[in-house]
Amino acid sequence: MKFKDAMWRVLPWVFGLGVLGLVGYLAREVEWADVWQSLRRLSPWVVAASALLALLTHAIYASFDLVGRRLTPTPRLGWPRTLQVAAISYSFNINLGAVIGGLGMRMRLYTRLGLSAATVAQIAAHSVLTNWLGWCWLAGAVLLFAPPRLAAPWAPGAPVLQGVGAVLLLALSYHAVCTFSRRSSLRWRTHVLQRPGARLALLQAMAGTLPWLLMALSLWNLLEMRVPYPQVLSAVLLAAVAGVVLRVPGGLGVFETVAVAALARSVPVNEVLAAVLAYRATHYLWPLALALPAYAYTEMRAARAVRAVG
């Protein structure tokens, strides 16, 4: 096995063990009665503002599928139907995991609309690429110029985080490839994607940054703006990748722990947890509550169509 391949296999495990250690370290400090009291003290207007930001974030995430729609053959599929499928799929994705929501739900809904499984996979892949391209831009800039101070004695310091940030900014090479390459597709190992042009690649990256900025804005709002916004943004970015590495649907427990580790130096632990729990309710459960009846409606409509044909 090559050293590079071995390193990429080992690093997620090292990172995952670090996060699990952080969970145990911080769990000892939580007083849940205080968390509940802090949660009750949150203003309904503050929570409502975050709920609106969650809907806006969700709509932007749904628009990522328009990139794949532009680059793949999607006969008779208009952009409103694309956004509908993407919005339902994303709600299931963040709550139940990428296999069920990110790909499985898309496969079920898009193939009913006449798309092939290969086309659906391309659309999903472009959506994922858009999301993590934006993450790399933001995480690279934040870690390089404003690294968070994690509340654990063994957590990596600023120099290590700044080095990671510099590596993440290598994602800018994607735009160089899309601008100057003459190939019509992008290849990585066995994966092949249609190459967007320079303008679409730039729009892709800009769109990918917006949800992360809005999610951090929502959590910053729930913290009543008592923590510098860049610090909240770094917490959201780190928590997201921790949840992916540990493969926990919705980052349940992992998101809360990393947020506390990144923010507990500025705000008491119980207040950070209260804000994060309110964030989970507005950004995860609230969109899912809207997606469930929408999905049920698509199932009923599909069943009626089958009966009509039969």
N, C-alpha and C positions, 0 to 999 in steps of 0.2 A: 504493500500500500504506500502511495506517495505521501510525503510529509504534509503537503498541503491538504490532501483529502483527509488525513488523520486529524489534522488540526481542526478542520471544519466539523468533524464528527464529535470531537472532544469539547470544543468551546461551548456549544449549547448546554451540555451537561454541567460544565463548570458554572456557567451563568445561572442555570436552573438551581443548582445546589446553593449558590449564593443567595438567590431570592428566597428559597425555602428557609435558609438560615435566618434571613431577615424577618420572615414571617414569625418564626419562633422567638426571635429577639424582641420584637415589638409587641407580640401578643401578651407578654407579661405586664405591659404598662396600661392596657386598656381597661377602663372602668365603664362598663356598658350602661350603667345608670346615668353617668355623666354624659355619655354619648346621646342617650335618649333625650335628656333635658336640653342639650345643645340643638338637637334636631327639632324639638318643639319650639325653640326660640327663633327659628328661621322665619323671616317674613314671608307670607304667602305671595307677595309681589315679587320678591327675589326668586322664589321657586318658579313662579309663572314666567318670569323673564328667561330663566334657564330652559323651561319647557319649550318656549318659542325658539330659542337658539338651537335646541335639539331638533326641532322640525326643519329648520333651515339647514342644519348640518346634514340631516338625513336626505333632504332634497338634493344637495350638492353631491353626496355620495351616489345617489341614484343616477346622476348625470354622467358618472364615469362610464356607464355602459354605452353612452352615445359615442365614445371613442371607438369601442369595438364595433359598434354598428356602422360607423363611418369606414372602417378598414376591412370589414368582412361583408360577404353577400348576404343581405337580409331582405329577401323579397317580401313585399306587402307588409312590412313591419314599420309603422310610423313611430315618430319619437314619443308621442304620448303613451303608447302601449309599452315601449321600451322602458320609460320611466316608471310605469306601473309595476312591471315585472321586477325591475331593479330595486325599487323601494321595498316591495314585499320580501324579496330575497335578502336584502341587507338587514332587515329587522330580524329575520331568522338567523342570519349569519352571526351577528354580534351577540345573540343570546344563546344559540345552540351550537355554534362552531361553523367553520368554513366548509366542512364536508357536507353538512346538512343544508345550510343556508346559502353559502357562497356558490357552490356548484350544484348540489342536489336540487335545490329549489329552482334555480335557473333552468336546469335541465328539464324539469317537469313542466314549467310554465312556457319556456321558449319553444320546446319541441312541439307543444300543442299548437303553436302559432306557425308551424311549418319550417322551423329552422332545424338544421342537422345537428347532431351531437358535436361534431367537430367545430361547427360555427359557434355553438354555445360555449364550448371550451375556450375558443379564441376571445369571445366577448368577456368571459370571466377573467381570463388571463390579463387582458388589457385593463380591466377594472382594478385588479390587484396591483398591476404595475403602476398605474396612476396613483393609487393610494400610497404605496411604499416609496415611490419616487418623491412625492411631496414630503413624506416622513424623513427621508434622507436629507433633503434640502434643509428642513427646519432643525432636525436633530443635530445635523452637522454644525450648523451655525450656532445653535444654542450651546452645545457642548464645547465648542471651540472658544466662544466669546463670553459665555455666561454659565460655566459649569455649576450644577447644583452641589450643595454641601449635604451629603447624605448623613442621616442621624444614626449611624452605627459605627463603632470603633474600627471595624475591619473593612468598611466600605471603601471603594477606590477613591483616591483623592483627585484634585483638580487636574494635575498633569496627565493622569491616565485618561480621564474623561475627555480632556482636550485632544489627546492623541486619537481617541475613538472618533471624535468630531471631525478631525482632519481626514480620517479614512472615509467617513460617510460622505464627505463632500466630493469624493471621487465619482459619485453618482452623476456629476456634471458631465462626465465623459459620455453618458447616454446621449446628451444633446449634440455633442460633437459627432457621434456616429450618425445620428439622424440627419444632421446637416450636411456632412461631407461624404458619407458612404454612398456607393452606387448600387449596393445590393437592395433588392426589394423586400428582404426579410431579415429579421434578427434571429440569430441562433445562439443558444446556450445549451451545451450538452445535447440532449435529445429534444429540446423544446424549440419550436419555430414560431415566430410571430411576424405578422406583416409590419414593416417598418413605417412609422408615421413620418411625414415631412417635418422640416425644422419648425414651422409655425405650429403645427398640431402638437409636436413634442413639447414645445414651450407652454402652450395652453394646458397640456396634460399635467405638467409639473406645477403650474400655477394653481390649477384646480385641485391638485392633490394636496397643496398646502392649506387651502381654505378650511376644510373640516377640522384639521388639527388646531388651527388658530381659534376657530369658533368653540371647539370643545374646551380648550384652555380658558377662553373668555367666560364660558358658562361656569366652570369650576371656580374661577376667580370671582365671579359674581356671587356664588354660593358661599365663598369665604369672606364675602363683604369687602373685598378689595384690600384686605389687610396684609396681603403678601404681594411682593413684586410680581407683575405679570410674567416676566421671563422665567421666574422660578416655578410658577404654576405650569407654564408651557413645558418646561423640562420634565416636570413630574408626570404630566400626561403622556409625553413621548416615551419616557422610560417605562412607564407602567404598561403601555401598549405592547412594546416589544417583549417585555417580561411575560405577559399573558400568552403571546404567540409561541415563545420558546418553550414554556411549560405546557402548552396545548390545553389550557383551561378555557372552556367556553365562556365568553364574555369577560375573561380575566378575573373571574369571581374569586375574591379573596386576595389575589395577586395585585390587582389594581389598587385596592384599598391599602395594602401593605406598602407598596412602593410609594404611593402618594404620601402616606404618613412619614416614611423615611426621608422624603425630599422636602416636606413642608413643616415637620414637627419642630424644627428650630425656630420657626417664626410664629406658629400658632399652637396652642395646646392640642395634644393628641386627640382628646375627645371632640374638639371642635373640627379638626381636620376630618375625622371619621364621619361626623354628622354631615359635613358638606359633601363628602364622597358618596355617602349613602343616598343623599338627595340627588346627587349627580347620576347615580346608577338608576334611580327611579325615573328621572326625566329623560335620560339618553338611551336607556336600554328597555325598561319596562313600558314606558309611555309609547314609543314607536311600535313595540310589539303588540300592545293593546289595540292599536289602529290597524296593524297588518293582519291580525288574525281574522277579523270579519271580512277584510278585503280578500284574503286568500280563500276563505269559505265561499265567498261570492263567486270567485273564479271556478271553484270546484263545482258549484251548483250549475253555473252556466255551461261548463264542459259536459256535465252529466245530461243536461237538457239537450245539448247538441247531439250527443250519442243516441239518446232516445228518439230524437227527430229523424236521424238517419236510419235507425233501425225500424 
